[in-house]
Structure formats: C-alpha cells, structure tokens
Amino acid sequence: MPTTGTSITGRDLLTPDEIMQLPPELQLLRIQGQPTAIAGKLRYYADREFEGLFVPENQ
C-alpha cells in the first residue's frame, strides 16, 4: 500500500533576485515590530513641495 506525506516549508518574503526586480519607484520598509511593507519612494529632490529644504549635490 503506497504512503504519501505532506510538508509545509516557509520561504523568505522576497528573494534577493525578486528584490532587485522591484520597480525603481518602490521600496521595502522594515520597521522593528511591524510586518515588512512595500511602499512608494518619495523623491524629495523632484517634488516642488520640498524645494529649498535641501542643498543639491551639484551646488
């Protein structure tokens, strides 16, 4: 009589290769005690709302 078995294994949230494939406008947020989240990046240097709050590198 044949027997069968089932096992469940976990895996990383994302593999390093999957992280490298994220679109450039997304980022992973890891905050202690919180689940990891994928969020949009804030490009402060390209947003007029933040103009004047930083010194660009080329100046």
C-alpha positions in Angstrom: 0.0 0.0 0.0 1.6 3.4 -1.0 2.0 6.1 1.5 2.1 9.8 1.0 3.4 12.7 3.1 2.9 16.4 3.1 5.2 19.1 4.5 5.0 22.8 4.6 8.1 24.9 4.4 8.4 28.7 4.7 10.3 31.0 2.4 11.7 34.5 2.5 9.3 37.4 1.9 11.2 38.1 -1.3 14.4 36.5 -2.6 17.3 38.8 -3.4 16.5 38.4 -7.1 12.9 39.4 -6.6 14.0 42.5 -4.6 16.3 43.5 -7.5 13.3 43.2 -9.8 11.2 45.8 -7.8 10.3 48.8 -9.9 12.6 51.8 -9.0 9.6 53.7 -7.6 9.0 51.1 -4.9 11.0 50.2 -1.7 10.8 47.7 1.2 10.1 49.2 4.6 11.3 47.2 7.6 10.3 48.7 11.0 11.1 46.8 14.1 8.0 45.1 15.5 6.0 45.7 12.3 5.5 43.5 9.2 7.6 44.4 6.2 5.7 46.6 3.7 6.2 47.7 0.1 5.9 51.5 -0.3 6.3 54.1 -2.9 9.6 56.1 -2.8 9.4 59.8 -2.1 11.7 61.7 -4.5 12.0 64.8 -2.3 14.5 66.4 -4.8 11.9 66.2 -7.6 8.9 67.4 -5.6 8.3 71.1 -5.5 6.8 70.9 -2.0 10.3 70.1 -0.7 12.1 72.8 -2.7 14.6 74.8 -0.6 14.8 72.2 2.2 18.0 70.6 0.9 21.1 71.6 -0.9 21.6 69.7 -4.2 24.9 67.9 -4.6 25.9 69.8 -7.7 25.9 73.2 -6.0 
